[in-house]
Amino acid sequence: MAGYHRPVLLREVIEALKVEAGGWYLDCTLGDGGHSIEILKKGGNVIGLDVDPQALARARVRLGKLGGLGRFILLRGNFRELKNLLGKPHVAKAMWGKQTEPEGLRFEGVLFDLGVSSLQLETPERGFSFSKIGLLDMRMDPTLGVRALDLIKAGGRKELDELFKNLGEEKYSRAISDAVVRAREVGGIKTTGDLAELVMNVYRRAGVRTWRIHPATKVFQALRIAVNDELNGLKEGLNQVIDLIENNGHILVISYHSLEDRIVKNTFRKWENEGFGQVLTKKPTTPSDEEVTNNPRSRSAKMRVFEKGIL
Ligand SMILES: C[S@@+](CC[C@H](N)C(=O)[O-])C[C@H]1O[C@@H](n2cnc3c(N)ncnc32)[C@H](O)[C@@H]1O
């Protein structure tokens, strides 16, 4: 079994949420529950959401062992359907003592810790990682219809070029899409390893001999974003969340690449201009050198915090 995901910017998240005993907090990306556990330990109550049933099953066991620390409700679903998920009558009922009507649900804080978990990255058959050989899948939600392999098989050369360029910011998108089209004609791409090798060969042919991050990182990122429709999901999730926050409550988003961060920055700025409250992070919070050394997966993290005003 993959080890538990190490929560990123944990101390900073807990400080920014200003967790109060008895308060309700919404963790939109539960994963292994690393952030939620700390909220529960401080006496907060948590509604945790994840689109991945494996994540939910693991977190249920892990959080269940904490016994009596705070209350938690776990829901499977995509945060792009936040209001529908929270509108289920049993959710409002479980938050008794606070509110009983779904329309009235309000949280002291909301967290989005975007991207993939260690569980997803380290399970080869989920197909997320170029360093674990598995079929190119990349669905966080296993009920989605299209896998990364389907995009690789069906995409036109131009479509693949645009996908790698727009969602991966990949410099060699044209050469990589050409190589994909050539390779698939001979049935040459099925696994994460096949694709990683293909990208590596394109880099080598382009004369690139050294790299800071694996050459396939951006192509994998582009496919993952497309398979899970991540950017639209983020916009839709954020649009719903502003109504779900108490006055003086906080919305925290940790993003891991510039496309996500741009959406967060622009949404927060728009809310500020519309008078919903204020952006507390003029510059995003990033992990300390020590955290990056201890947990290299945190290296690209950027956290932005919005505080809702008194409306
Ligand atoms: C980076 S991990 C979260 C790790 C967690 N904070 C922890 O410390 O254990 C991101 C999680 O969010 C989930 N996720 C990503 N996009 C989602 C979405 N649109 N709706 C619901 N869950 C999502 C993924 O399945 C994954 O389990």
The ligand as a Gaussian input file, in Angstrom:
#p B3LYP/6-31G(d) Opt

LIG

0 1
 C       -3.178000      16.745000      -3.417000
 S       -4.389000      15.558000      -2.992000
 C       -4.974000      16.113000      -1.434000
 C       -4.122000      15.643000      -0.291000
 C       -4.675000      15.976000       1.070000
 N       -4.747000      17.399000       1.296000
 C       -3.812000      15.314000       2.141000
 O       -3.028000      16.038000       2.772000
 O       -3.900000      14.108000       2.321000
 C       -5.714000      15.983000      -4.034000
 C       -6.942000      15.106000      -3.893000
 O       -8.027000      15.836000      -4.457000
 C       -8.816000      15.001000      -5.243000
 N       -9.425000      15.847000      -6.274000
 C       -8.799000      16.463000      -7.288000
 N       -9.684000      17.154000      -8.028000
 C      -10.902000      16.988000      -7.437000
 C      -12.204000      17.460000      -7.733000
 N      -12.448000      18.240000      -8.783000
 N      -13.212000      17.111000      -6.906000
 C      -12.974000      16.311000      -5.815000
 N      -11.762000      15.810000      -5.509000
 C      -10.732000      16.141000      -6.307000
 C       -7.871000      13.947000      -5.783000
 O       -8.570000      12.753000      -6.082000
 C       -6.877000      13.787000      -4.635000
 O       -7.241000      12.737000      -3.797000

